Amino acid sequence: MSFLQFSQPPTVTAENALPGRDTPVLPNPRPHTVLGTPLAGPVPEGMEEAYLALGCYWGAEKIFWEMGAYTTSVGFMGGFTQNPTYMEVCTGMTGHTETVRVVYDPAKLSYGEILATFFESHDPTTLNRQGNDRGTQYRSAIFATTPEQYETALKVRSDYQVVLDGAGRDQIVTEVNEPGAEYFLAEDEHQQYLDKNPFGYNCHSRTGLPCPIAR
């Protein structure tokens, strides 16, 4: 994704954001190319979902399907534009960040484990940047789906800051958002990108420091 570089846009508001559209850019998503599970639709009974933004979503999605998720997909959250395209998000004028949706069985994979992997799989101290990828669409963010997720995310972020402080690292800039943000699926070519393109671009900076798992 680093091959798409744009000048810094003005601050995005609901008034100046791109308008988007009423219809999804991916209305009928095909099943997950690795897991064979649905990308959209209701969460199966007994399962939960998490939404995480950690830079380029191509490599980020693979981390979570390999971790044991029931299904994963990529899309956009945190902005103003309805049903944005990838190219619109890359302008910086939607307010969205590239996001991975993770549906998981909490009996097999805890939200705390997912958050620890999230923090360990990118550099949460760099604002609007991961490696050479620069822009608000690469900002670090957690979008909680329940009050419990929100509190857990705040705790894990705080606990990881203690680890980073001990190593003389910078402050975490990861947003922790309360429930309510809407998720918009990205186009088909972005779904399971590294399965379709095994040698495709995969950029993730890391601190190299372990994140405590919330219990």
C-alpha positions in Angstrom: 0.0 0.0 0.0 3.0 2.3 0.3 2.9 2.9 -3.4 -0.1 5.2 -2.8 1.2 8.4 -1.4 -0.9 11.6 -1.0 -0.2 15.1 0.4 -1.5 15.8 3.8 -5.2 16.7 3.5 -7.0 19.3 5.7 -8.7 18.2 8.9 -11.8 16.1 8.0 -15.2 17.0 9.4 -18.7 15.8 8.6 -19.1 18.9 6.5 -16.1 18.5 4.2 -15.7 14.7 4.1 -16.3 13.0 0.8 -20.1 12.1 0.4 -19.8 8.4 -0.3 -22.9 6.5 -1.4 -26.0 4.8 -0.2 -25.0 1.3 -1.5 -22.1 -0.9 -0.2 -19.1 -1.2 -2.4 -19.2 -5.0 -1.7 -22.9 -5.9 -1.5 -22.5 -9.7 -1.9 -19.1 -10.7 -0.5 -17.8 -14.1 -1.4 -16.8 -16.5 1.4 -13.4 -16.2 3.1 -10.8 -17.6 0.7 -8.9 -19.3 3.5 -11.5 -20.2 6.1 -14.6 -20.6 3.9 -16.7 -18.7 6.3 -19.0 -15.7 5.5 -17.4 -12.2 5.5 -20.6 -10.5 6.5 -23.9 -11.2 8.2 -24.9 -11.9 11.8 -22.3 -13.1 14.3 -22.9 -16.8 14.9 -24.4 -17.7 18.3 -21.8 -17.8 21.0 -19.2 -15.8 19.0 -18.1 -12.2 19.3 -16.5 -9.7 17.0 -13.6 -7.2 17.3 -12.6 -4.3 15.1 -9.0 -3.3 15.0 -7.0 -0.8 12.9 -3.2 -1.3 12.8 -1.9 0.1 9.6 -2.2 -1.6 6.2 -5.0 -4.0 6.5 -3.6 -6.6 4.0 -1.1 -8.0 6.4 -3.2 -7.3 9.5 -6.0 -9.5 8.3 -3.7 -12.4 7.8 -2.4 -12.2 11.4 -5.9 -12.8 12.7 -7.1 -15.5 10.4 -3.9 -17.4 11.2 -4.6 -16.7 14.9 -7.7 -18.9 14.9 -10.5 -16.5 14.1 -13.8 -17.9 12.7 -13.8 -15.3 10.0 -12.0 -12.0 9.1 -12.6 -9.2 6.6 -11.2 -5.8 5.9 -12.9 -2.4 5.6 -13.1 1.1 7.0 -14.2 2.7 10.3 -13.9 5.8 12.3 -14.8 8.4 9.7 -17.7 10.2 8.1 -18.1 8.9 4.5 -20.8 6.3 3.9 -19.7 3.2 2.0 -16.3 4.6 0.9 -14.1 3.1 -1.7 -10.4 2.3 -1.0 -9.3 5.1 -3.2 -11.5 7.6 -1.4 -10.1 6.5 1.9 -6.6 6.9 0.6 -7.3 10.6 -0.1 -7.6 11.2 3.7 -10.9 12.9 3.1 -13.2 10.3 4.6 -11.9 10.2 8.1 -11.8 6.4 8.1 -8.9 4.1 9.0 -8.2 0.7 7.5 -9.8 -1.8 9.8 -9.9 -5.6 10.3 -13.1 -7.3 11.5 -12.4 -10.4 13.5 -15.2 -12.8 14.5 -14.0 -15.3 17.1 -15.1 -18.0 19.5 -14.3 -16.6 23.0 -14.0 -20.2 24.3 -11.0 -20.7 22.0 -9.6 -17.2 21.6 -10.0 -14.4 24.2 -10.5 -10.7 23.5 -7.4 -10.1 25.7 -5.3 -12.3 23.4 -6.6 -10.5 20.4 -5.7 -7.2 21.9 -2.2 -8.4 22.9 -1.6 -9.5 19.3 -2.9 -6.2 18.0 -0.5 -4.2 20.1 2.5 -6.5 19.3 1.8 -6.5 15.5 2.3 -2.8 14.9 3.9 0.3 16.5 1.1 2.0 18.5 3.3 5.0 19.3 3.5 6.4 15.7 0.7 8.8 14.9 -1.0 8.3 11.5 1.9 6.1 10.3 3.1 2.5 10.1 6.5 2.2 8.5 6.5 4.0 5.2 2.7 4.2 5.2 1.6 7.7 6.2 -1.8 9.2 6.6 -4.9 9.1 8.9 -6.1 5.9 7.1 -3.1 4.1 8.8 -3.8 5.3 12.4 -4.0 2.9 15.2 -7.5 2.3 16.7 -9.7 -0.1 18.5 -13.5 0.0 18.0 -15.2 -1.7 20.9 -18.5 -3.5 20.3 -19.5 -3.8 24.0 -18.9 -1.8 27.2 -16.8 -4.8 28.4 -14.6 -4.6 25.3 -14.1 -0.9 25.8 -12.9 -1.3 29.4 -10.7 -4.2 28.5 -9.1 -2.2 25.6 -8.4 0.7 28.0 -6.8 -1.6 30.5 -4.6 -3.4 27.9 -3.5 0.0 26.4 -2.6 1.2 29.9 -0.8 -2.0 30.8 1.2 -1.9 27.6 2.2 1.7 28.2 3.9 0.6 31.4 5.9 -1.9 29.4 6.9 0.7 26.8 7.7 3.2 29.6 10.1 0.7 31.1 11.9 0.4 27.7 12.1 4.2 27.3 9.6 4.2 24.4 7.1 6.9 23.4 3.4 7.2 24.4 0.8 5.1 22.8 -1.5 7.0 20.4 -4.0 4.2 19.8 -7.6 5.4 19.8 -10.0 3.4 22.0 -13.5 4.0 20.7 -16.7 3.2 22.5 -19.3 1.0 20.8 -21.3 2.5 17.9 -19.0 3.0 15.0 -20.1 1.6 11.6 -18.0 -0.7 9.6 -17.9 -0.6 5.8 -16.5 -3.6 3.8 -13.7 -2.8 1.3 -13.7 -4.1 -2.3 -13.3 -7.8 -3.0 -9.7 -7.5 -4.2 -8.7 -6.3 -0.7 -10.3 -9.2 1.1 -7.8 -11.9 2.1 -5.3 -10.0 -0.1 -2.2 -12.0 1.1 -3.9 -15.3 0.3 -4.7 -14.1 -3.2 -1.2 -12.4 -3.5 1.2 -14.5 -1.4 4.1 -12.2 -2.2 2.1 -9.0 -1.9 2.9 -6.0 0.2 2.9 -6.6 4.0 4.1 -3.7 6.1 4.1 -3.8 9.9 6.3 -1.9 12.2 6.6 -3.4 15.7 8.0 -2.3 19.0 9.4 -5.8 19.7 8.0 -5.7 23.2 5.4 -8.2 24.6 2.0 -7.0 25.6 0.4 -8.3 28.8 -2.8 -10.2 28.2 -5.9 -9.1 30.0 -7.4 -11.7 32.2 
